[in-house]
Amino acid sequence: MSKVIESVVPVIEPIVESENCYLVDVEYVKEGPNWYLRVYADKENGIDIEDCAKISEKLSEALDQISPDPFPKAYFLEVSSPGAERPLKTEKDILNAVGEYIHLDYYVPQFGEKFHEGTLLEVTDEIFQIEVTIKTRKKVLEIKRDAVSKLRFAIKF
């Protein structure tokens, strides 16, 4: 389904940006008998329901105009916020997350753990440097990028 996404992102992104938002992600997925085109957008102080409605209305019209139709089946269009614990997928997302509280899942345990949560301090081509709290003590860990299976924002409790 990546062909569908590749063909619609050039239509979606300028519409999202026209509403002073930025495109976070696009999914085209089948759930049960239905197909969904999910557009995740955000902006500096957070996206609201009105922003989503405006984007959805413009997208619905623009996507119907694409010829040939890139969608093999009828679908539901959903426009929403990516959520507080959204995945960090692009390099830009990751670099913008420096200073933020994040969650890292690993392919194999790192420092004896399957995952860590902490503040992202630094990003290089090879490592993620994070500050974690272990038994009330702060510790800085350097995690090799190729050891990380998933990276997302996290909520600190």
N, C-alpha and C positions, 0 to 999 in steps of 0.2 A: 503494500500500500504506500510505500515511500514515493512511488511515481505520482500518486495523487497529491501527496503533500508538496512535493517539489513543484508541481504545476500550479498549485493554488497559493503558495506563500507569496509569490510576487504580486498577487492581487490583494491578499490579506494585509500584508505589512504596511503599505501606504495608507490604507483605510484606518488601521489602528493608529498610525502615527498622526493622521489628520485630526484625531480626537485627543491629541497631546498625551498619548499613551505609547507604550512600546510592547512589541510582540515578545512573549516569553516562550511560547511553545504552541505547536499545532499537532493534534492527534486525529487520525482517521481510524476508528476502531469499530469492530462488530461486538455487540453485547446482546446475547440471545439472538432473536431474529432481526434486530435493528442495527443500522449503521449510524455512527455519530461522527460529526466533524466538530472537534472541540478546539476552540481558540482561547488560549490563555493570554491575557494582557494585564499590564500593570502600569502604574505611574508613580512618581516620586512619593506622594503622600497616600498612595493606595487608590485603587480603582473602586468605583461604587456602582450600584445597580443602574443608575442613569447612563453612566459611561458604557456599560455592557449593552444596554438597550440600543443606544445610538450606533455603536459598532455593529451589533447584530443586524440592525435594520439596513445599514449600508452594505454589509457583507452579503446579506441575503440577495439583494438586488444585483450586486456585482458578480457573485458566483453564478447566478442564473444566466449571465451574459457570456460566460466563457464558452468558446466554440473551438473545437469539439468539446463536449461535456466530459470532464475528466473523471466524473463519478460513475462507477459501474452500476451502482444501486442507489435508490432513494436514501436520503440520510436526514438526520436531525442536526441542526446547527445549534451549538451551545457556545456562548461567549461568557467567560467568567474570569475571576481572579485566580491566580495560580495557587493561592493558599499560603498560609503562614509557614508551612513546612515543605515548600515546593523544592523539587530537585534542582540542582545546579548542573546544567547540561553543557553549556557553552563556556569557552574560555573567558568570554566577557562576563558571564554570570559569576564565574569563580573569582575573577579578579575584583569584581564589584563587591564580593562578599568578605573581603579582607576587613577584619574588625568585627565581623558578625559571629553569632553563635551558630555552629554547624554540627551536623552529624555525619560521620564517615563510617561506611560499612566496608569490610575487608574481604578479599578472596581467601586469605589465610590469616590467622590471628597475628596482631601486631602488639608488642609489649604485653602479651598474654591475654589480649582481648579481641573479640570478634568485631567490635565497633568502639568508637569513642565519640564523645560530644565535648566540644570546647570552642573557644574563640579562635578563629582563623587569624593567625598573625602574619604569615608570609606565604607567598606562592612563588615557586620557581618552576622551571621546566622539569625538574626531578622530584621536588618534594612539596608537601604541605606542612607548614609549621603551625601547630595548634597548642594553645594553652588549655590544659585540662585541670580539673580539681579531683584529686585522689585522697580520700579520707581527710578532707579540709585543707590539704596542702596543694598549692598550685605547682604544676610541672609543665615544662615545655617539651613537646614531642615533635620529632621530625618523622613524617610518614612518607614513604616513597609513593609517588603518584601511581605507579603501576600496581601497587598493592591495594588500591582503593577501588572497590566495585561500584559503590554508589556514594554520592555526595549530595546533601540537601541542607536547607536551613533547619534549625531546630528551635524549639521553645524552651527557654531556660526556666526551670522551676526552682 
